[in-house]
Amino acid sequence: MLFRVYNLYKSMSSLAWGFIKNSATPSLACPSESVSWQRRLDGKSFEKLKMETEHHRVLRWNCSV
């Protein structure tokens, strides 16, 4: 059951990623490393930085799928 839900989620996310990839602004969906590093240099709090890094990692994973 859980495996079926996961497969459904994966197919939905890849479908959504297809739409994002075909949109006019793929750079928003798939940020480059430099964007992440620039944010790091802005002097934000560690927690916020950690959250952004985590979010960036998820985006980067989506980009490689």
PQR file of N, CA, C, O and H, with PARSE charges and radii, in Angstrom:
ATOM      1  N   MET A   1       0.838  -1.205   0.000 -0.4000 1.5000
ATOM      2  CA  MET A   1       0.000   0.000   0.000 -0.0000 2.0000
ATOM      3  C   MET A   1       0.874   1.258   0.000  0.5500 1.7000
ATOM      4  O   MET A   1       0.693   2.152  -0.827 -0.5500 1.4000
ATOM      5  N   LEU A   2       1.812   1.313   0.926 -0.4000 1.5000
ATOM      6  CA  LEU A   2       2.700   2.477   1.028 -0.0000 2.0000
ATOM      7  C   LEU A   2       3.532   2.629  -0.240  0.5500 1.7000
ATOM      8  O   LEU A   2       3.790   3.737  -0.709 -0.5500 1.4000
ATOM      9  H   LEU A   2       1.959   0.587   1.598  0.4000 1.0000
ATOM     10  N   PHE A   3       3.938   1.498  -0.777 -0.4000 1.5000
ATOM     11  CA  PHE A   3       4.748   1.518  -2.001 -0.0000 2.0000
ATOM     12  C   PHE A   3       3.943   2.098  -3.164  0.5500 1.7000
ATOM     13  O   PHE A   3       4.477   2.843  -3.986 -0.5500 1.4000
ATOM     14  H   PHE A   3       3.728   0.597  -0.396  0.4000 1.0000
ATOM     15  N   ARG A   4       2.646   1.749  -3.228 -0.4000 1.5000
ATOM     16  CA  ARG A   4       1.776   2.276  -4.287 -0.0000 2.0000
ATOM     17  C   ARG A   4       1.619   3.779  -4.160  0.5500 1.7000
ATOM     18  O   ARG A   4       1.642   4.502  -5.156 -0.5500 1.4000
ATOM     19  H   ARG A   4       2.212   1.144  -2.560  0.4000 1.0000
ATOM     20  N   VAL A   5       1.457   4.248  -2.919 -0.4000 1.5000
ATOM     21  CA  VAL A   5       1.329   5.682  -2.675 -0.0000 2.0000
ATOM     22  C   VAL A   5       2.604   6.399  -3.101  0.5500 1.7000
ATOM     23  O   VAL A   5       2.553   7.462  -3.719 -0.5500 1.4000
ATOM     24  H   VAL A   5       1.438   3.661  -2.110  0.4000 1.0000
ATOM     25  N   TYR A   6       3.755   5.802  -2.763 -0.4000 1.5000
ATOM     26  CA  TYR A   6       5.038   6.396  -3.133 -0.0000 2.0000
ATOM     27  C   TYR A   6       5.187   6.474  -4.652  0.5500 1.7000
ATOM     28  O   TYR A   6       5.646   7.481  -5.191 -0.5500 1.4000
ATOM     29  H   TYR A   6       3.796   4.938  -2.261  0.4000 1.0000
ATOM     30  N   ASN A   7       4.795   5.403  -5.328 -0.4000 1.5000
ATOM     31  CA  ASN A   7       4.874   5.393  -6.794 -0.0000 2.0000
ATOM     32  C   ASN A   7       3.978   6.462  -7.409  0.5500 1.7000
ATOM     33  O   ASN A   7       4.353   7.127  -8.375 -0.5500 1.4000
ATOM     34  H   ASN A   7       4.422   4.585  -4.890  0.4000 1.0000
ATOM     35  N   LEU A   8       2.782   6.615  -6.829 -0.4000 1.5000
ATOM     36  CA  LEU A   8       1.850   7.639  -7.296 -0.0000 2.0000
ATOM     37  C   LEU A   8       2.464   9.020  -7.097  0.5500 1.7000
ATOM     38  O   LEU A   8       2.401   9.876  -7.979 -0.5500 1.4000
ATOM     39  H   LEU A   8       2.478   6.075  -6.044  0.4000 1.0000
ATOM     40  N   TYR A   9       3.061   9.223  -5.915 -0.4000 1.5000
ATOM     41  CA  TYR A   9       3.703  10.511  -5.623 -0.0000 2.0000
ATOM     42  C   TYR A   9       4.838  10.783  -6.602  0.5500 1.7000
ATOM     43  O   TYR A   9       4.992  11.902  -7.090 -0.5500 1.4000
ATOM     44  H   TYR A   9       3.112   8.528  -5.198  0.4000 1.0000
ATOM     45  N   LYS A  10       5.630   9.754  -6.883 -0.4000 1.5000
ATOM     46  CA  LYS A  10       6.766   9.930  -7.795 -0.0000 2.0000
ATOM     47  C   LYS A  10       6.291  10.269  -9.207  0.5500 1.7000
ATOM     48  O   LYS A  10       6.865  11.131  -9.872 -0.5500 1.4000
ATOM     49  H   LYS A  10       5.505   8.845  -6.486  0.4000 1.0000
ATOM     50  N   SER A  11       5.251   9.593  -9.652 -0.4000 1.5000
ATOM     51  CA  SER A  11       4.755   9.866 -10.999 -0.0000 2.0000
ATOM     52  C   SER A  11       4.132  11.265 -11.069  0.5500 1.7000
ATOM     53  O   SER A  11       4.269  11.955 -12.079 -0.5500 1.4000
ATOM     54  H   SER A  11       4.784   8.893  -9.111  0.4000 1.0000
ATOM     55  N   MET A  12       3.448  11.682  -9.997 -0.4000 1.5000
ATOM     56  CA  MET A  12       2.858  13.023  -9.963 -0.0000 2.0000
ATOM     57  C   MET A  12       3.949  14.080  -9.958  0.5500 1.7000
ATOM     58  O   MET A  12       3.849  15.080 -10.669 -0.5500 1.4000
ATOM     59  H   MET A  12       3.336  11.122  -9.176  0.4000 1.0000
ATOM     60  N   SER A  13       4.992  13.867  -9.158 -0.4000 1.5000
ATOM     61  CA  SER A  13       6.057  14.866  -9.074 -0.0000 2.0000
ATOM     62  C   SER A  13       6.832  14.960 -10.389  0.5500 1.7000
ATOM     63  O   SER A  13       7.250  16.046 -10.790 -0.5500 1.4000
ATOM     64  H   SER A  13       5.073  13.055  -8.581  0.4000 1.0000
ATOM     65  N   SER A  14       7.022  13.824 -11.056 -0.4000 1.5000
ATOM     66  CA  SER A  14       7.731  13.880 -12.342 -0.0000 2.0000
ATOM     67  C   SER A  14       6.855  14.549 -13.396  0.5500 1.7000
ATOM     68  O   SER A  14       7.357  15.222 -14.297 -0.5500 1.4000
ATOM     69  H   SER A  14       6.682  12.942 -10.730  0.4000 1.0000
ATOM     70  N   LEU A  15       5.548  14.360 -13.278 -0.4000 1.5000
ATOM     71  CA  LEU A  15       4.621  15.026 -14.184 -0.0000 2.0000
ATOM     72  C   LEU A  15       4.675  16.533 -13.955  0.5500 1.7000
ATOM     73  O   LEU A  15       4.753  17.319 -14.900 -0.5500 1.4000
ATOM     74  H   LEU A  15       5.141  13.814 -12.546  0.4000 1.0000
ATOM     75  N   ALA A  16       4.632  16.919 -12.682 -0.4000 1.5000
ATOM     76  CA  ALA A  16       4.721  18.338 -12.327 -0.0000 2.0000
ATOM     77  C   ALA A  16       6.058  18.912 -12.787  0.5500 1.7000
ATOM     78  O   ALA A  16       6.121  20.030 -13.298 -0.5500 1.4000
ATOM     79  H   ALA A  16       4.569  16.281 -11.915  0.4000 1.0000
ATOM     80  N   TRP A  17       7.113  18.146 -12.603 -0.4000 1.5000
ATOM     81  CA  TRP A  17       8.441  18.605 -13.025 -0.0000 2.0000
ATOM     82  C   TRP A  17       8.490  18.806 -14.535  0.5500 1.7000
ATOM     83  O   TRP A  17       9.178  19.702 -15.024 -0.5500 1.4000
ATOM     84  H   TRP A  17       7.062  17.237 -12.188  0.4000 1.0000
ATOM     85  N   GLY A  18       7.765  17.977 -15.265 -0.4000 1.5000
ATOM     86  CA  GLY A  18       7.675  18.145 -16.717 -0.0000 2.0000
ATOM     87  C   GLY A  18       7.067  19.490 -17.081  0.5500 1.7000
ATOM     88  O   GLY A  18       7.530  20.168 -17.999 -0.5500 1.4000
ATOM     89  H   GLY A  18       7.207  17.249 -14.867  0.4000 1.0000
ATOM     90  N   PHE A  19       6.018  19.868 -16.347 -0.4000 1.5000
ATOM     91  CA  PHE A  19       5.395  21.171 -16.590 -0.0000 2.0000
ATOM     92  C   PHE A  19       6.352  22.305 -16.247  0.5500 1.7000
ATOM     93  O   PHE A  19       6.450  23.289 -16.981 -0.5500 1.4000
ATOM     94  H   PHE A  19       5.642  19.318 -15.602  0.4000 1.0000
ATOM     95  N   ILE A  20       7.055  22.163 -15.132 -0.4000 1.5000
ATOM     96  CA  ILE A  20       7.994  23.194 -14.690 -0.0000 2.0000
ATOM     97  C   ILE A  20       9.120  23.341 -15.713  0.5500 1.7000
ATOM     98  O   ILE A  20       9.530  24.449 -16.057 -0.5500 1.4000
ATOM     99  H   ILE A  20       6.976  21.364 -14.535  0.4000 1.0000
ATOM    100  N   LYS A  21       9.608  22.196 -16.188 -0.4000 1.5000
ATOM    101  CA  LYS A  21      10.715  22.217 -17.144 -0.0000 2.0000
ATOM    102  C   LYS A  21      10.301  22.924 -18.434  0.5500 1.7000
ATOM    103  O   LYS A  21      11.108  23.603 -19.069 -0.5500 1.4000
ATOM    104  H   LYS A  21       9.275  21.296 -15.909  0.4000 1.0000
ATOM    105  N   ASN A  22       9.027  22.753 -18.813 -0.4000 1.5000
ATOM    106  CA  ASN A  22       8.556  23.348 -20.062 -0.0000 2.0000
ATOM    107  C   ASN A  22       8.097  24.790 -19.879  0.5500 1.7000
ATOM    108  O   ASN A  22       7.748  25.456 -20.854 -0.5500 1.4000
ATOM    109  H   ASN A  22       8.372  22.201 -18.297  0.4000 1.0000
ATOM    110  N   SER A  23       8.093  25.273 -18.654 -0.4000 1.5000
ATOM    111  CA  SER A  23       7.664  26.649 -18.415 -0.0000 2.0000
ATOM    112  C   SER A  23       8.743  27.627 -18.866  0.5500 1.7000
ATOM    113  O   SER A  23       9.847  27.229 -19.236 -0.5500 1.4000
ATOM    114  H   SER A  23       8.376  24.732 -17.862  0.4000 1.0000
ATOM    115  N   ALA A  24       8.410  28.888 -18.830 -0.4000 1.5000
ATOM    116  CA  ALA A  24       9.323  29.912 -19.344 -0.0000 2.0000
ATOM    117  C   ALA A  24      10.483  30.191 -18.384  0.5500 1.7000
ATOM    118  O   ALA A  24      11.496  30.766 -18.782 -0.5500 1.4000
ATOM    119  H   ALA A  24       7.513  29.211 -18.529  0.4000 1.0000
ATOM    120  N   THR A  25      10.335  29.784 -17.124 -0.4000 1.5000
ATOM    121  CA  THR A  25      11.382  30.103 -16.140 -0.0000 2.0000
ATOM    122  C   THR A  25      11.895  28.851 -15.442  0.5500 1.7000
ATOM    123  O   THR A  25      11.596  28.635 -14.268 -0.5500 1.4000
ATOM    124  H   THR A  25       9.512  29.317 -16.800  0.4000 1.0000
ATOM    125  N   PRO A  26      12.661  28.023 -16.143 -0.5600 1.5000
ATOM    126  CA  PRO A  26      13.201  26.813 -15.522  0.2800 2.0000
ATOM    127  C   PRO A  26      14.227  27.123 -14.439  0.5500 1.7000
ATOM    128  O   PRO A  26      14.485  26.299 -13.561 -0.5500 1.4000
ATOM    129  N   SER A  27      14.809  28.313 -14.508 -0.4000 1.5000
ATOM    130  CA  SER A  27      15.837  28.672 -13.533 -0.0000 2.0000
ATOM    131  C   SER A  27      15.247  28.776 -12.117  0.5500 1.7000
ATOM    132  O   SER A  27      15.946  28.545 -11.131 -0.5500 1.4000
ATOM    133  H   SER A  27      14.601  28.982 -15.221  0.4000 1.0000
ATOM    134  N   LEU A  28      13.967  29.124 -12.028 -0.4000 1.5000
ATOM    135  CA  LEU A  28      13.308  29.218 -10.724 -0.0000 2.0000
ATOM    136  C   LEU A  28      13.124  27.833 -10.123  0.5500 1.7000
ATOM    137  O   LEU A  28      13.252  27.652  -8.912 -0.5500 1.4000
ATOM    138  H   LEU A  28      13.399  29.311 -12.829  0.4000 1.0000
ATOM    139  N   ALA A  29      12.823  26.859 -10.970 -0.4000 1.5000
ATOM    140  CA  ALA A  29      12.575  25.509 -10.481 -0.0000 2.0000
ATOM    141  C   ALA A  29      13.874  24.780 -10.173  0.5500 1.7000
ATOM    142  O   ALA A  29      13.902  23.866  -9.349 -0.5500 1.4000
ATOM    143  H   ALA A  29      12.719  27.006 -11.953  0.4000 1.0000
ATOM    144  N   CYS A  30      14.945  25.187 -10.835 -0.4000 1.5000
ATOM    145  CA  CYS A  30      16.195  24.467 -10.713 -0.0000 2.0000
ATOM    146  C   CYS A  30      17.335  25.451 -10.464  0.5500 1.7000
ATOM    147  O   CYS A  30      18.109  25.739 -11.376 -0.5500 1.4000
ATOM    148  H   CYS A  30      14.923  25.930 -11.504  0.4000 1.0000
ATOM    149  N   PRO A  31      17.447  25.967  -9.246 -0.5600 1.5000
ATOM    150  CA  PRO A  31      18.446  26.999  -8.983  0.2800 2.0000
ATOM    151  C   PRO A  31      19.871  26.460  -9.077  0.5500 1.7000
ATOM    152  O   PRO A  31      20.119  25.286  -8.802 -0.5500 1.4000
ATOM    153  N   SER A  32      20.774  27.301  -9.457 -0.4000 1.5000
ATOM    154  CA  SER A  32      22.174  26.894  -9.548 -0.0000 2.0000
ATOM    155  C   SER A  32      22.832  26.973  -8.184  0.5500 1.7000
ATOM    156  O   SER A  32      22.294  27.576  -7.255 -0.5500 1.4000
ATOM    157  H   SER A  32      20.572  28.254  -9.680  0.4000 1.0000
ATOM    158  N   GLU A  33      23.996  26.362  -8.073 -0.4000 1.5000
ATOM    159  CA  GLU A  33      24.736  26.372  -6.812 -0.0000 2.0000
ATOM    160  C   GLU A  33      25.045  27.792  -6.362  0.5500 1.7000
ATOM    161  O   GLU A  33      25.028  28.092  -5.168 -0.5500 1.4000
ATOM    162  H   GLU A  33      24.433  25.872  -8.827  0.4000 1.0000
ATOM    163  N   SER A  34      25.329  28.665  -7.326 -0.4000 1.5000
ATOM    164  CA  SER A  34      25.737  30.026  -6.995 -0.0000 2.0000
ATOM    165  C   SER A  34      24.637  30.778  -6.254  0.5500 1.7000
ATOM    166  O   SER A  34      24.917  31.607  -5.388 -0.5500 1.4000
ATOM    167  H   SER A  34      25.343  28.421  -8.295  0.4000 1.0000
ATOM    168  N   VAL A  35      23.382  30.481  -6.600 -0.4000 1.5000
ATOM    169  CA  VAL A  35      22.261  31.117  -5.907 -0.0000 2.0000
ATOM    170  C   VAL A  35      22.287  30.731  -4.440  0.5500 1.7000
ATOM    171  O   VAL A  35      22.138  31.575  -3.557 -0.5500 1.4000
ATOM    172  H   VAL A  35      23.155  29.808  -7.303  0.4000 1.0000
ATOM    173  N   SER A  36      22.480  29.440  -4.192 -0.4000 1.5000
ATOM    174  CA  SER A  36      22.525  28.943  -2.820 -0.0000 2.0000
ATOM    175  C   SER A  36      23.678  29.571  -2.047  0.5500 1.7000
ATOM    176  O   SER A  36      23.518  29.979  -0.897 -0.5500 1.4000
ATOM    177  H   SER A  36      22.601  28.753  -4.910  0.4000 1.0000
ATOM    178  N   TRP A  37      24.844  29.646  -2.692 -0.4000 1.5000
ATOM    179  CA  TRP A  37      26.008  30.212  -2.017 -0.0000 2.0000
ATOM    180  C   TRP A  37      25.824  31.700  -1.760  0.5500 1.7000
ATOM    181  O   TRP A  37      26.253  32.209  -0.724 -0.5500 1.4000
ATOM    182  H   TRP A  37      24.974  29.315  -3.626  0.4000 1.0000
ATOM    183  N   GLN A  38      25.198  32.392  -2.680 -0.4000 1.5000
ATOM    184  CA  GLN A  38      24.958  33.822  -2.503 -0.0000 2.0000
ATOM    185  C   GLN A  38      24.083  34.046  -1.270  0.5500 1.7000
ATOM    186  O   GLN A  38      24.319  34.965  -0.486 -0.5500 1.4000
ATOM    187  H   GLN A  38      24.849  31.979  -3.521  0.4000 1.0000
ATOM    188  N   ARG A  39      23.076  33.199  -1.112 -0.4000 1.5000
ATOM    189  CA  ARG A  39      22.188  33.301   0.050 -0.0000 2.0000
ATOM    190  C   ARG A  39      22.977  33.092   1.335  0.5500 1.7000
ATOM    191  O   ARG A  39      22.740  33.753   2.346 -0.5500 1.4000
ATOM    192  H   ARG A  39      22.884  32.453  -1.749  0.4000 1.0000
ATOM    193  N   ARG A  40      23.913  32.164   1.272 -0.4000 1.5000
ATOM    194  CA  ARG A  40      24.712  31.849   2.446 -0.0000 2.0000
ATOM    195  C   ARG A  40      25.557  33.047   2.891  0.5500 1.7000
ATOM    196  O   ARG A  40      25.838  33.221   4.077 -0.5500 1.4000
ATOM    197  H   ARG A  40      24.105  31.627   0.450  0.4000 1.0000
ATOM    198  N   LEU A  41      25.951  33.860   1.920 -0.4000 1.5000
ATOM    199  CA  LEU A  41      26.804  35.002   2.222 -0.0000 2.0000
ATOM    200  C   LEU A  41      26.015  36.204   2.744  0.5500 1.7000
ATOM    201  O   LEU A  41      26.597  37.216   3.134 -0.5500 1.4000
ATOM    202  H   LEU A  41      25.723  33.718   0.956  0.4000 1.0000
ATOM    203  N   ASP A  42      24.705  36.082   2.747 -0.4000 1.5000
ATOM    204  CA  ASP A  42      23.866  37.202   3.179 -0.0000 2.0000
ATOM    205  C   ASP A  42      23.805  37.356   4.697  0.5500 1.7000
ATOM    206  O   ASP A  42      23.195  38.307   5.186 -0.5500 1.4000
ATOM    207  H   ASP A  42      24.232  35.260   2.430  0.4000 1.0000
ATOM    208  N   GLY A  43      24.412  36.461   5.445 -0.4000 1.5000
ATOM    209  CA  GLY A  43      24.461  36.567   6.899 -0.0000 2.0000
ATOM    210  C   GLY A  43      23.133  36.261   7.579  0.5500 1.7000
ATOM    211  O   GLY A  43      22.734  36.973   8.501 -0.5500 1.4000
ATOM    212  H   GLY A  43      24.907  35.689   5.048  0.4000 1.0000
ATOM    213  N   LYS A  44      22.444  35.215   7.137 -0.4000 1.5000
ATOM    214  CA  LYS A  44      21.188  34.837   7.764 -0.0000 2.0000
ATOM    215  C   LYS A  44      21.445  33.935   8.961  0.5500 1.7000
ATOM    216  O   LYS A  44      22.555  33.445   9.169 -0.5500 1.4000
ATOM    217  H   LYS A  44      22.768  34.637   6.388  0.4000 1.0000
ATOM    218  N   SER A  45      20.390  33.730   9.744 -0.4000 1.5000
ATOM    219  CA  SER A  45      20.526  32.861  10.913 -0.0000 2.0000
ATOM    220  C   SER A  45      20.758  31.417  10.463  0.5500 1.7000
ATOM    221  O   SER A  45      20.365  31.033   9.362 -0.5500 1.4000
ATOM    222  H   SER A  45      19.488  34.128   9.575  0.4000 1.0000
ATOM    223  N   PHE A  46      21.390  30.634  11.310 -0.4000 1.5000
ATOM    224  CA  PHE A  46      21.756  29.266  10.959 -0.0000 2.0000
ATOM    225  C   PHE A  46      20.533  28.416  10.642  0.5500 1.7000
ATOM    226  O   PHE A  46      20.548  27.629   9.695 -0.5500 1.4000
ATOM    227  H   PHE A  46      21.709  30.946  12.205  0.4000 1.0000
ATOM    228  N   GLU A  47      19.464  28.573  11.440 -0.4000 1.5000
ATOM    229  CA  GLU A  47      18.258  27.769  11.218 -0.0000 2.0000
ATOM    230  C   GLU A  47      17.667  28.037   9.840  0.5500 1.7000
ATOM    231  O   GLU A  47      17.328  27.114   9.099 -0.5500 1.4000
ATOM    232  H   GLU A  47      19.451  29.212  12.209  0.4000 1.0000
ATOM    233  N   LYS A  48      17.553  29.307   9.517 -0.4000 1.5000
ATOM    234  CA  LYS A  48      16.987  29.674   8.216 -0.0000 2.0000
ATOM    235  C   LYS A  48      17.883  29.161   7.086  0.5500 1.7000
ATOM    236  O   LYS A  48      17.403  28.699   6.051 -0.5500 1.4000
ATOM    237  H   LYS A  48      17.829  30.057  10.118  0.4000 1.0000
ATOM    238  N   LEU A  49      19.165  29.253   7.307 -0.4000 1.5000
ATOM    239  CA  LEU A  49      20.145  28.770   6.333 -0.0000 2.0000
ATOM    240  C   LEU A  49      19.987  27.270   6.123  0.5500 1.7000
ATOM    241  O   LEU A  49      20.008  26.776   4.996 -0.5500 1.4000
ATOM    242  H   LEU A  49      19.555  29.628   8.148  0.4000 1.0000
ATOM    243  N   LYS A  50      19.828  26.555   7.243 -0.4000 1.5000
ATOM    244  CA  LYS A  50      19.681  25.106   7.179 -0.0000 2.0000
ATOM    245  C   LYS A  50      18.417  24.740   6.387  0.5500 1.7000
ATOM    246  O   LYS A  50      18.424  23.837   5.549 -0.5500 1.4000
ATOM    247  H   LYS A  50      19.812  26.957   8.159  0.4000 1.0000
ATOM    248  N   MET A  51      17.332  25.472   6.680 -0.4000 1.5000
ATOM    249  CA  MET A  51      16.079  25.210   5.976 -0.0000 2.0000
ATOM    250  C   MET A  51      16.244  25.454   4.476  0.5500 1.7000
ATOM    251  O   MET A  51      15.787  24.654   3.659 -0.5500 1.4000
ATOM    252  H   MET A  51      17.326  26.205   7.360  0.4000 1.0000
ATOM    253  N   GLU A  52      16.893  26.551   4.121 -0.4000 1.5000
ATOM    254  CA  GLU A  52      17.092  26.861   2.706 -0.0000 2.0000
ATOM    255  C   GLU A  52      17.982  25.829   2.032  0.5500 1.7000
ATOM    256  O   GLU A  52      17.750  25.452   0.883 -0.5500 1.4000
ATOM    257  H   GLU A  52      17.264  27.201   4.784  0.4000 1.0000
ATOM    258  N   THR A  53      18.994  25.379   2.747 -0.4000 1.5000
ATOM    259  CA  THR A  53      19.887  24.366   2.186 -0.0000 2.0000
ATOM    260  C   THR A  53      19.120  23.078   1.947  0.5500 1.7000
ATOM    261  O   THR A  53      19.297  22.420   0.921 -0.5500 1.4000
ATOM    262  H   THR A  53      19.183  25.686   3.680  0.4000 1.0000
ATOM    263  N   GLU A  54      18.263  22.720   2.905 -0.4000 1.5000
ATOM    264  CA  GLU A  54      17.449  21.511   2.783 -0.0000 2.0000
ATOM    265  C   GLU A  54      16.512  21.651   1.584  0.5500 1.7000
ATOM    266  O   GLU A  54      16.361  20.724   0.789 -0.5500 1.4000
ATOM    267  H   GLU A  54      18.120  23.255   3.738  0.4000 1.0000
ATOM    268  N   HIS A  55      15.889  22.818   1.468 -0.4000 1.5000
ATOM    269  CA  HIS A  55      14.965  23.074   0.368 -0.0000 2.0000
ATOM    270  C   HIS A  55      15.715  23.005  -0.967  0.5500 1.7000
ATOM    271  O   HIS A  55      15.215  22.451  -1.946 -0.5500 1.4000
ATOM    272  H   HIS A  55      16.012  23.571   2.114  0.4000 1.0000
ATOM    273  N   HIS A  56      16.905  23.569  -0.985 -0.4000 1.5000
ATOM    274  CA  HIS A  56      17.725  23.566  -2.200 -0.0000 2.0000
ATOM    275  C   HIS A  56      18.106  22.142  -2.592  0.5500 1.7000
ATOM    276  O   HIS A  56      18.117  21.792  -3.772 -0.5500 1.4000
ATOM    277  H   HIS A  56      17.311  24.019  -0.190  0.4000 1.0000
ATOM    278  N   ARG A  57      18.422  21.317  -1.574 -0.4000 1.5000
ATOM    279  CA  ARG A  57      18.783  19.933  -1.847 -0.0000 2.0000
ATOM    280  C   ARG A  57      17.606  19.201  -2.492  0.5500 1.7000
ATOM    281  O   ARG A  57      17.789  18.420  -3.426 -0.5500 1.4000
ATOM    282  H   ARG A  57      18.414  21.601  -0.616  0.4000 1.0000
ATOM    283  N   VAL A  58      16.407  19.458  -1.992 -0.4000 1.5000
ATOM    284  CA  VAL A  58      15.208  18.831  -2.567 -0.0000 2.0000
ATOM    285  C   VAL A  58      15.020  19.293  -4.005  0.5500 1.7000
ATOM    286  O   VAL A  58      14.716  18.489  -4.887 -0.5500 1.4000
ATOM    287  H   VAL A  58      16.258  20.092  -1.233  0.4000 1.0000
ATOM    288  N   LEU A  59      15.201  20.594  -4.239 -0.4000 1.5000
ATOM    289  CA  LEU A  59      15.076  21.111  -5.605 -0.0000 2.0000
ATOM    290  C   LEU A  59      16.118  20.494  -6.521  0.5500 1.7000
ATOM    291  O   LEU A  59      15.829  20.142  -7.664 -0.5500 1.4000
ATOM    292  H   LEU A  59      15.447  21.247  -3.523  0.4000 1.0000
ATOM    293  N   ARG A  60      17.339  20.367  -6.001 -0.4000 1.5000
ATOM    294  CA  ARG A  60      18.412  19.807  -6.822 -0.0000 2.0000
ATOM    295  C   ARG A  60      18.108  18.339  -7.141  0.5500 1.7000
ATOM    296  O   ARG A  60      18.383  17.869  -8.246 -0.5500 1.4000
ATOM    297  H   ARG A  60      17.574  20.653  -5.072  0.4000 1.0000
ATOM    298  N   TRP A  61      17.539  17.619  -6.166 -0.4000 1.5000
ATOM    299  CA  TRP A  61      17.156  16.226  -6.398 -0.0000 2.0000
ATOM    300  C   TRP A  61      16.088  16.155  -7.487  0.5500 1.7000
ATOM    301  O   TRP A  61      16.134  15.294  -8.365 -0.5500 1.4000
ATOM    302  H   TRP A  61      17.316  18.001  -5.269  0.4000 1.0000
ATOM    303  N   ASN A  62      15.128  17.073  -7.413 -0.4000 1.5000
ATOM    304  CA  ASN A  62      14.083  17.119  -8.439 -0.0000 2.0000
ATOM    305  C   ASN A  62      14.666  17.407  -9.815  0.5500 1.7000
ATOM    306  O   ASN A  62      14.176  16.914 -10.832 -0.5500 1.4000
ATOM    307  H   ASN A  62      15.090  17.773  -6.700  0.4000 1.0000
ATOM    308  N   CYS A  63      15.705  18.204  -9.826 -0.4000 1.5000
ATOM    309  CA  CYS A  63      16.319  18.558 -11.105 -0.0000 2.0000
ATOM    310  C   CYS A  63      17.029  17.363 -11.726  0.5500 1.7000
ATOM    311  O   CYS A  63      17.086  17.236 -12.949 -0.5500 1.4000
ATOM    312  H   CYS A  63      16.102  18.604  -9.001  0.4000 1.0000
ATOM    313  N   SER A  64      17.561  16.503 -10.898 -0.4000 1.5000
ATOM    314  CA  SER A  64      18.333  15.376 -11.430 -0.0000 2.0000
ATOM    315  C   SER A  64      17.446  14.208 -11.823  0.5500 1.7000
ATOM    316  O   SER A  64      17.914  13.269 -12.467 -0.5500 1.4000
ATOM    317  H   SER A  64      17.515  16.606  -9.904  0.4000 1.0000
ATOM    318  N   VAL A  65      16.176  14.251 -11.446 -0.4000 1.5000
ATOM    319  CA  VAL A  65      15.261  13.145 -11.755 -0.0000 2.0000
ATOM    320  C   VAL A  65      14.917  13.175 -13.242  0.5500 1.7000
ATOM    321  O   VAL A  65      14.159  12.330 -13.717 -0.5500 1.4000
ATOM    322  H   VAL A  65      15.796  15.013 -10.923  0.4000 1.0000
TER
END
